[in-house]
Amino acid sequence: MPVEVYIDGASAGDPGLSGLGIFIKNGRDSESFSLPAGRLSNHEAEFMALIEGMKLCADRRYSIVSFRTDSQIVERAADSEYVKNPAFKPYLDEIIRLKAAFDLFFIKWIPSKENQTADKLAKHAILLNPAD
């Protein structure tokens, strides 16, 4: 049975202080993470949420993972392993490298209303950044 991972990135400004929200659901068990991410654009925060979620799953030795994101750019990039914008290439390279940790890796776009838990975690994480 795949582990379901809901991810979201949030920025207070674009770029601005950012946070990552990751909600991992493994059967009846779940874990929630609010990770401060420093100054990023909103898209960069979305990519970082996927990367950090993948690292958490790899650390837990999950072999089948199914990610959910409300970011179409992240879903398309991770699925096709291609980005148009060269600024996102380093993020994609890391995603491709991390995919090797899993027997099966899935990513699916979902509407924002289905991603509220990760969204709340990401917004809370913005507040965890150290003050400038």
Secondary structure as GFF3:
##gff-version 3
##sequence-region A 1 132
A	DSSP	beta_strand	3	13	.	.	.	ID=ss1
A	DSSP	beta_strand	16	26	.	.	.	ID=ss2
A	DSSP	beta_strand	29	40	.	.	.	ID=ss3
A	DSSP	alpha_helix	42	59	.	.	.	ID=ss4
A	DSSP	beta_strand	64	69	.	.	.	ID=ss5
A	DSSP	alpha_helix	72	80	.	.	.	ID=ss6
A	DSSP	three_ten_helix	86	88	.	.	.	ID=ss7
A	DSSP	alpha_helix	89	99	.	.	.	ID=ss8
A	DSSP	beta_strand	104	109	.	.	.	ID=ss9
A	DSSP	three_ten_helix	112	114	.	.	.	ID=ss10
A	DSSP	alpha_helix	116	126	.	.	.	ID=ss11
###
